[in-house]
Amino acid sequence: DVSDPYVTVDTVARGKKTARLVKTSVINDDLNPTWRESFNISLCHECDSLYFCVKDLDLVATDFMGSMSIRIEDVLNQKELKGWYPLQGKSGKPAGELEIHLRFVSAEELTATNEVPDVIFPLRSGCGYRPYQDAHTPKVSPITDVVARDGRPYDPPQLWIDTAKAIKEAQKFIYIWGWAVWADLEMVREDDSKDKWETLGEILKQKAQEGCRVLVMVWDEYMSSDFNPVGLMGTHDEQTEAYFKGTNVTVFKCPREKSGHAAKMGDAFMAKTTYTHHQKGVLVDAAIPNAGMLSKGRRIIGFMGGIDLTDGRYDTPDHSLFKTLKTKHKNDFYCNVTLANTGDTGPREPWHDIHCYYDGEIALDLLKNFEDRWEKQNSSQKHLLLNISQKNGFVVDWSRPEDDSSSWSCQLFRSINSDSVSFSRDIFDKVNVRKGRRYDDSIQKAYIHHIRRAKRYIYIENQYFLGSCHSWLKHETLKAPNTVPIELCARVERAIDNDEEFKVYICIPLHPEGEPTSAAVQEILRWQSRTMEMMMDRIARMLHKKGLNDKHPTDYLMFFTPTKQESPDDVPSELAAPKPNSVAEKSRKSLRYMIYVHSKLAIFDDEYMIVGSANINERSLNGNRDSEMCVGAFQPAFTKEKCGDGEIEGDVRTFRLALWAEHCGKTMPEHLRANSDECMKAIRQMADENQASYIADEPKGTKSHWMSYPLNYGKDGTVSSLENCKDYPDTGGLIIGKASDFLPNSITT
């Protein structure tokens, strides 16, 4: 029984280790170990050197065996380092050698095109793609005030109407997978006189009876049971399984667990109880367009993004609090913020989200993702997967002509590890390894790639926003190292240094779901404010360095949050009186509530967009925690290369303008140039006015939703509480957040 060595690699700045980049697998009982492990790392760190340390894993403690360092200056100058490097023990004596091969590639070399390199799924051309805002988007102003690229008023698609239609028209298969699936979901709610509408469960049972292969893969929430079928997280997994029992619909409750005998008991329990399968998707077969009555071939289409097929997600860009409680939401009251609210008192929790439709070759990649997950964790039922082949009537290679104006190029990205999917040897160079477990973190790579490639502006909507803890002004956790926030900073700093017009707009919820006074919500808010503070501080320091004393960090970076303020006329008279001194009573008086942002969206330069299930936090971007998927998409006819210095005026831009019309309650001419000072100033002025209105005591109905996130952003980059609003109105809870004394950071990052 000899040493069980493994290697870690850390960045070092000013003599201190700042971030863990690599942790290899452990090789048992070996004094001459060979790892043969490769790592593809995106660096955006203040770093003087890389510190390589060989350690011995024992049952009780970890022993130091030897270390060596490589100066970043040598990495930058030589680009490639290869060979044996001497290790030093504790006393400085020789302790063996370590063989490494290190290659540095600059960001400029990697970001020449929209295709993200060195990931599993390549860029697919000839695809169909259509983004959606919210589950249902009526064709009304201000959305239809947006002028589309053909010069006509924007005609917004309607997600759940389109999804229900696609499911009903399927003939061969329907695959649904999600964090939550609710059989009682009413997707199409057009006639308010009905007591109830057709449910998802009824549709799926009917399709399965007709001969469609219907497979539903839902996350198996560990805390749900026969006694609590809704689940602690409200996923309905037990209810869904029970609903379809004895029918032709197959439900697989898919656990998030660590596989293999090497999984530590604590790590395995954390994965099973804390981490989730967070992907959300639908795949069906569909007719070949314009093929005529003689064609019997079928193609594959689908829907994916942030919207689960479950309760509380049905909403429109109006995001009502009270007035739809007895109409559109009469069978679907949802409020996971102030838990005592009811459908008789209100308010409901408004829900803002983003989803998309896709077809063409990208659909085959989404299909492979579903099939691989099903086979890995449900091998006993892999025979239920339909053979998608030409022999079975599928036109597998169907795609749109690349010169078609409706053609998009799309690329699939994931966060997922070998617990949930198998990686073939031919793609080992496209995945990373940690503790011997292979994982795909291509979603984070995609964000980094397109942040670096952006020339004018970046717009982000996300349920969470935290990370880059290695650069925080106060190091309170090491569990949030994703580099998306620091990459955004670096891009803004480069713009300031080069005197470029560049803006970053970030839209987040007022606070995470749950009681805002709870320990978990408070700690997440703490990490969020630490992230904001780091970003504002870096931008302020760059402005000072350039002598731009008339500029403010918020001229380049702003955080917005949507809220709803209604008027007394919006409250139905038949609603019951809320309990005295409850949050519901306070909300009834103030007629205000947050609009919960559940989106996972990024738009770059009106050219490229990322839509999916991944949040900007460690759970979603790490690759070893929650399983996620995103699709990046652009129109080849509307790129930087095609449009040059002119505005990019394709469908990405139209969608962004429609989104901003929803948030601002109107179209604004300043929106046309998102990178301009005029645009940032106009939105910030409106958002500041909405903030003042929201925190006032008197209710005031407003059409616009965006308000400035309620913290004080100093010219010197400091981030602090507002003097007149340190706690959330009506609910309480520190807006700037507070770290917990007992929660594991892995839960809140």
Helices and strands as residue ranges (DSSP letters): E 5-13, E 16-23, E 49-57, E 62-71, H 72-78, E 80-88, E 94-103, H 107-110, E 124-133, G 143-145, H 159-169, E 173-178, H 200-209, E 213-219, H 237-244, E 249-254, H 265-273, E 281-287, E 298-305, E 351-352, E 354-359, H 361-377, G 379-384, G 390-392, E 408-417, G 425-430, E 432-434, E 437-441, H 442-453, E 457-462, G 469-471, H 484-497, E 503-507, H 519-545, G 553-555, E 557-565, G 568-570, H 583-590, E 592-594, E 596-597, E 600-604, E 608-612, H 618-621, E 628-634, H 640-643, H 651-664, G 669-672, H 677-695, E 706-708, E 711-713, E 719-721, H 745-748
